Amino acid sequence: MFGASTEVTRSVDGQLSLFDTVQELANELFQGQKKITVPSYKRTARQPGVKEEMLSGLAKEIEEYVIPPKEVCSMCGAELKVVGKKLIRTEVEFIPAKLKVKQIVQQVAKYTKCGTGENENPSSHFQKAAVSAPVLAHSISTPSLLAQAMYQNLGLGLPFARQEKDWYRLGLVLSRGNMAN
């Protein structure tokens, strides 16, 4: 014989019921609990001037939309006269980092009188322009590149493996071994 098609259980003489004892236990626990009233929460209003103070240190750019000078009134066709301007919104634009290759070129000049017999110097003399020393010898790194790699590693805790992927996304193949060295 298969089970009944309803969830209602029949009480059978001599059989214990687990559910009755659980119900009684729950009722006893519920009566022993204290009622707690939670105070209502009221949201505090934003202080005026917070956004202006937050944005005060950033460079500002105004994007102005103007009415074309030959535009006429859509209702009567008369000429329009500008009476003012209205600020619609303030936005912060993020310009992602970009890389550029900087080639250092040194100018070389030759003194015209050296090596020609016109003066006491018998050999040619070349003069080179003064060039600043690199941060790391025989390296493509600049102070800004090193500073960014150090900031990401020490300031943000970004491992060299993730930095390697980040530099690759920007277009620079920079191995984690080079960064570690």
FINU-559290 format. One record per atom (N, C-alpha, C): residue in one letter; x, y, z. Coordinates in steps of 0.05 Angstrom, whole numbers, plus 5000, padded with zeros to 4 digits. Example, Ala and Ser with C-alpha at 12.3 -4.5 7.8 and 13.67 -1.06 7.14 Angstrom:
A526448865156A524649105156A526449345156S525749555142S527349795143S525850015157
//
This chain:
M501749765000M500050005000M501850255000F501150454984F502650694981F501850895003G503451105006G502851315026G500451475019A499351605039A496951765035A497552005018S495552105004S495952334986S495552605000T495252605026T494952855041T497052865062E497653105071E499753135092E498653135120V496153105123V494853095149V495552825161T496552815185T497252565198T495152485217R494652225216R492752115235R494152035260S492952075282S494251985307S493551685311V495651535317V495351245320V495951195350D494251025362D494650965391D497350835395G498850925415G501450815422G503750925406Q503251105387Q505351225371Q505951505382L508551565386L509251835396L509252035373S508652285379S508652495359S510852695366L512652735347L514852925352L513853215349F511853265333F511053535327F509553665351D508153515366D506753635389D508753745409T510853595414T512853685434T514353935424V514853945398V516254175387V514554425389Q511954395383Q510054625385Q509954725413E509754535432E509554625460E512154765469L514454665460L517054785467L517255065455A516355095430A516455365417A514655565432N512255475441N510455645456N511755735482E513155555496E514455625521E516755825516L518255785495L520455965489L519356245481F517156255466F516056505458F515056665482Q513856525502Q512856665525Q515156775542G517456645542G519756735558G521256965545Q520757035521Q522257245508Q521057515515K522857715515K522057995521K521458135494K519658315494K519058465470K521058695469I522158735445I524058945441I522859145422T523059405429T522059605410T524559735397V524559735372V526859855357V526060145351P527860335358P527260615352P527260665322S525560835314S525360895285S527761055276Y528561005251Y530961145240Y530061375223K531261605227K530661825210K533261905196R533161915170R535461985154R536062275157T538662335162T539462615164T539862735136A539062975133A539263115107A542263175101R542963185076R545663255068R546163545075Q548563595083Q549363865090Q549964015064P549064265062P549564415037P552464485034G553464475010G556264555005G558264325006V557364075012V559163845014V560263784986K558563774965K559463714938K561363924928E560864174933E562564394924E565364374937E565364304963E567864274977E569464034967M568063814961M569363574951M570663624923L569363784907L570263824879L571964074876S572564214898S573964474896S576864444887G578164214892G580964184885G581364084857L579264024842L579563914815L579464134794A580764084772A580664274750A577864284738K577064524730K574364554720K574364614690E572364504677E572064554648E569064604644I568364804629I565564874624I564864784596E562764624593E561764534567E559164674564E559164874546E556765044542E555364984517Y552764954519Y551064904495Y549665174489V549965264464V548865524457V546765484435I544965674435I542865684414I544165804389P543765684366P544865794341P543866084337P545566264327P544766544324P542466584305K541966414285K539866454266K537266314274E537166204298E534766074308E532566284314V530066214308V527766394314V525866254333C524066404345C522066294363C520366094349S519865864362S518265654350S515265724351M514465914367M511665984369M510866204349C512466424349C511666654333C513666724310G515966594311G517966644289G519666894294A519467014317A521067264323A523867184330E525667384329E528467354336E528767304366L530667124373L531167064401L533367234413K533167294439K535067454453K535967294478V538567244481V539567094504V539167254529V537967134550V537367274575V538967154598G540166924595G541766814617G542666534611K543866414631K544866134629K543965984654K543765724651K542765554672K544665314675L545565264700L547265034705L545464784707I545964594690I544364344689I545364134708R547964074707R549063864724R552063904727T553263774746T556063774750T556963484749E558963424732E559963154728E562963144733V563862904741V566762864744V567562654723E569462734706E570262554685E572962424692F573162164688F575562014693F577061974667I579462074665I581062034641I583161824648P582961584637P584761364644P587661424637A589461284651A592261314646A592961244617K594961384607K595861314580K598961324581L600061174563L602961154561L603861294536K606261414537K607461514512K610361464513V611561424490V614361364487V615761634484K617761674500K619361924499K622161844491Q623061944468Q625761884459Q627562124465I629762064478I631662274486I633762294464V633862534451V635762574429V637762784438Q640362724434Q642462904441Q643663024416Q643863284416Q644963424393Q648063414395V649363364372V652263354370V653163564350A655163724358A656063934341A659163904337K660163994315K662963984309K663964264306Y666164324320Y667364584317Y668664604290T668064814276T668964844248T671864884245K673265004264K676065064261K677964844270C676864654287C678564444298C679164234276G681664154274G682463954254G682864054226T682664314222T682964424195T685664564192G687064594214G689664734213G689365034218E687065134223E686665424228E687265494257N687365294275N688065344303N689965134312E690665134338E692764954348E691764674352N689164614351N688064344354N688164194328P689863984325P690063854299P687863654293S686263564313S684163374308S681363504311S679363374299S676663474300S675563444329H673963634337H672763624364H669763644362F668363454374F665463454374F664463524402Q662363684404Q661163764429Q658363644430K657663524452K654963404456K653463574476A650763594472A649063734491A648863574517A648563724539A648263594565A645563454567V645663204577V643163044579V642962954608S640562964619S640162874646S640562574648A641462484671A641962194676A639262044679P639161794669P636661644672P636361544701V633861484708V633361384735V634761114739L634560934720L635960684721L637460654694A640060594696A641660574672A640660344654H640660384628H639860184608H637060084612S635260264620S632460194625S630560384611I628160284606I626160464593I624560614614S625160574640S623460694661S624060994664T621961134670T622161424677T621261454706P621661684718P620761714746P617761664749S616161744729S613261704732S612561414730L613861254713L613360974710L614160824736L616460884747L617360764772L615460834795A614761084796A612961174818A610261034816Q609160994793Q606560854790Q606860554798A609060424789A609460144796A609860114826M611260294839M611660284868M609060344883Y607560534873Y605060604886Y603060364885Q602960234861Q601160014859Q602059784877N604659734879N605659504894N605559564924L606559794933L606759854961L604359994972G603260184957G600960334967G598360174965L597960034943L595459894938L595659594944G598159494948G598559204953G598059034928L598459144905L597859004880L600358834873P600058574871P602458404864P603358464836F605958394831F607158454805F605758294783A604658064789A603157904768A600758064758R599258194776R596958354767R597858614754Q600058724764Q601158974751Q601958914722E603158674718E604058594692E601658594672K599458484681K596958484664K595958774659D596158934680D595159214678D596859374658W599459344660W601259484641W600759374612Y600259114610Y599758994583Y597259114571R595159154588R592659274578R593159564568L595059704580L595759974571L597559974546G598659734539G600259714515G603259684520L604059634544L606859604551L607359324561V609259174549V609958914558V612258944578L611458934604L613358974626L613158724644S615258564645S615058314660S615258364690R614158184705R614158204734R616958184745G618658034731G621458014739G622958274738N622458424716N623658694713N622558884735M619958864741M618959034762M620058964789A620458704795A621558624820A624458714823N625958704801N628758794802N628859094804
//
